[in-house]
Amino acid sequence: MSTRTLVSPAALARPRGKAVYWTVFAGIVVLFTLAFLFPVYWMVTGAAKSPDEVARTPPTLVPSHWRLSGYTDAWELMQLPTHLWNTVVQAAGAWLFQLVFCTAAAYALAKLRPAFGKVILGGILATLMVPAQALVVPKYLTVADLPLLHTSLLNDPLAIWLPAVANAFNLYLLKRFFDQIPRDVLEAAEIDGAGRLRTLWSVVLPMSRPVLGVVSIFALVAVWQDFLWPLMVFSDPDKQPISVALVQLSQNIQLTVLIAAMVIASIPMVALFLVFQRHIIAGISAGSTKG
């Protein structure tokens, strides 16, 4: 059965039809490219302008005089090395905790089939229906006075790491991928004498690299761009991540320096995506089909 489209194949086969099709297609691609890349271009060039040129009306598309001093001033005046390192520590810890505990929980729910596993999974997924803002106060009270231990985690990276573990979306993403791993593979590992932990480490995890890459990106980006929670738990300026420091230090800073700091702060995540984009796409497509 043939599929009907907006333009018939016969019209596309004609030279005029091909020319119109590729013209429209190229125009749409260019428009979408400009829509995504123009804000990045505007931010990068804005940091290279003088303060007067940034505030000029109408704005200039290209700086009249390229000034790179905004980037050096942002690096020094806003103490970016300290805050970037704080962000790296917080993001790396949250990523490691999520990878360990979410993977273990997803593997148990998918392959070990514990008692009341479906009830537990349903309770975990139910947390996705709760707005994140509604959990801020309970989380803060918990980290301010940790139950049983009665210790405070404020101004401690653990205040970022531990709440990050409770990520129902990443856990469900991992579980759906583990569900697709054939049971025969696990039974073959059991016949060879591998235990549960050995099977997870030597069989399941190597097969799960695509989805682990996706979960890693989600975990890192979530911590890197978070603002409200780090603002609440880090009152010490020397321990604040870059997202909080940019706001806290922006009051007495020139606009060009602030824009330059934003450019520098966005570089790690952009570089991370460009390096691992193939793994991200592979991980997303890996969970879309069952096989």
N, C-alpha and C positions, 0 to 999 in steps of 0.2 A: 504494500500500500504506500503510495507516494505521499510525502508531507508537503502541505501547502505553506508557502512562505509569502512575505510581503511583496517580493519581486520574483517573478517566475524565472525558472532556469533558462527559458528561451530568451528572455530579455537580457539576462546576464551574459549570454553567449555572444550577443552582438557587441561590436567594438564600442558603440556609444554607451551601452549598458555597463560594460566593464569600466569605462572611464568614469561614469557617474558613481558607480559602486565604490571604486577605490578612492575617489575624491571625497565622498562622504565618510568613508571609513577612516581615511587619513585625517580629515578634519576633526572627527570625534576623538581620535587618539591624541591629537595635538591639544585639544581643549582639556581633556582629562589630565594630560601631562602638566599643562600649565596650572590647572586647578590644584594639583598636589605639590608641584615644585616651586611655584611662585612664592608662597609664604616662606619657604626655606630660603629662597634667593633674597627675599626682602629682609629677612632677619640677618643673613650673613652680610649683605651690603650695608644694612643699617648700622652695624657695628663699625663699619669702615668710614662712616660719614662723621662730620663735625656735629656737635650738639645743635647748632643753628640750622644746619642742613636737614637734620632729622625732623625738626619742627616746622620746616618750610612748607608753605601751601602755595601752589600745588606741589606735591612731593616729586623728588627726582628719582628716576629709575636707576641711574648710574651715579655713583658718588663723583662729585667734581674733583675732589682730591682724596685719593685713597689713604686712609690713616689706620695703621695697624696697632697704634698705641692703645686703642680701646681694649684689645685682647690682652696685652701685657698688663694694663692697669687692672683689668678684671681679675687676672690671675693673682696679682699681688694684693690689691686693696680688699678684695672679697674673700681672701684666704681659700681660694678654690682647691688647692691641693689637700688641705685638711678635710674639707667638707666632701670632696670627691672620695677620699679614702674612707671616711665614715660611711658613705653610701655604698661603696664596694663591700665593706665588711658586713653591713646590714643585709645587702642583697645576696651576697654569697652564703651567709648563714641561713637566710630564709630559703634559698634554693636548695641547700644541702639537707635541711630538715624536711622540706617537702618531698624531696626525692626519696629519702630514706623511709619516712613514715607513711606517706601517701602510697608509695609503691608497695610496701609491706601490707598495708590495709587493703589495697585493691587486689593484690594477689590472693590474700586470704579470702576475700569475699567472692572472687571469681573462680578459684580453683580448689580451695580447701573446704568450701561450703560449711561454714560453722553453723551452730544452732542459732536460730533466729537471725540468720544472715540477711534475709529479705527485709525483716523489720528494721535491722540496723541500717541497711542501705536506704530504706525509705526515710528514716529519721535524718540521715545525713543529707539526702536530697531535699528534704523539707526545709533545711536551713537556707537553701537557695531562694526560697520565697520570702525570707525575712530581709527587709532593707538593711544595707550595711550601716546606715546611720543609726538604726535602732540598737545595734550591737556595740556602739562606741562606749557608752557609759558602763555597761557590764564588763566589757573588756578592760576598761581603765581601772575600775574598782578591783578587778582580779589581779592585774599586774602591780597595782599600788600596794596591795596586801595579799600576797600569794597564799591561797588556802593551805592549811596544815603547816607549811613552813613559816608563815607569818613574816615574810621578808618582802621588801620592795624591789621591783625590777625597773623602776623609773631611772632614766639615764643609763640604761643597760641595754646592749644589743639584744638580749634575750626577750625584751619587751616587743621586739619586732619579729624575732625568730619563732617564738612559741605560738603566737596567734596566727602566723602565716601557715602553720601546719594544718590548721582547720580549714582547708580549702576543698569544699565539696565538689567543685567543678573539675579540678585537676584529678581528684580521686576517681570520680565517675569516668573521666576520659581514659584513665589508665585501666579501670575495670573493664570498660567496653573493649579495649584492645586485648586485654588478657582473655576475655571470653572467646575471642576469635582464634586463639592459639589451639591447634588440634590436640585433643586429649591423647592421641596416639604418641605424640612427641613426649609428653610428660610420662606416659607409661613406659616408653622406651628408656627414659632416664631412670625410672624406678627399677626396671629390670637390671640395669647396669649397676645398681647399688647406690644411686644418688638419693640423698635424703631430701626433705622439703626445702631446706635452705640452700643446699647444693644445686638443686634443680632451678631454684629462682636465680641463683647467681650465675650458673654456667649455661643455662638453657633459655630461660625466659627473658632475662635482661639483654643478652646479645640480640635476641629477636625483636626487642622493644626499643631499639635505638631511635627510630623515627618519632614515636610518641613521647619518648623521654626528652627528645629535643624540643618538641612543642611545649611540654610541661615546663621545661627549663626556661624557655623564652617567656612564657606567661608569668612564671614565678619572679624572674628578674625584673621584668617590666613593671609588674604590680608594685614591687618595693621601690623601684627607681622613681616612679612617678607619684607615689603616695605623698600626700601633704598633711592631711588632718591628723592622722594617727601619730606620725613622728613629731608633729608640733605639740601634741599633748604629752607625750612621754619623754621628750628630750627638752628640758628647760635649760640645760647647760649648753651655751652656744658652741663650745669646742667639740661637742658630740653630735651636733645636728647634721642631718644629711643635706645634700645640695638643694633639694626642693624647698626645704624650710629656710635655709640660709639665704637663698636668693630673695625671699620675701622679707626676711628680718633685716637684711643689710641694704635693701634697696631705697631706703628713705633718704639717705644723704649721698647717694651715688648718681653720677650723671647717667642720662638715659642711654647713651652709646655704650658706656661701660656695662650697664645692666644687660643690654642686648647681647653684648659680646659674651658675658657670663652665661646667658641662656644658650648661646651657640656652643660654647665649650661643654656645658652640661648635657647637651643632646648628642654630642659626638659618640660617646660609648655605646648608647643604645642603637644608633644608626649603624655604626660599624658592626655591632653584634648581629643585627638583622642581615646586613649585606654578606657577612661571612657564612651565616647559617641559614640563609633563605632556602637553599635546596632541601635541607633537612626539615625545615618548617613545613614546606609544601608537601614533602613526602609523608610527614607525620599526620597532617590533616587528611590527606587522601587515603592514608592507611586505615583510618578508622571509619571511612565512609562506605566500605564494602565488606562483605563477609565472605571469607574464603579460607 
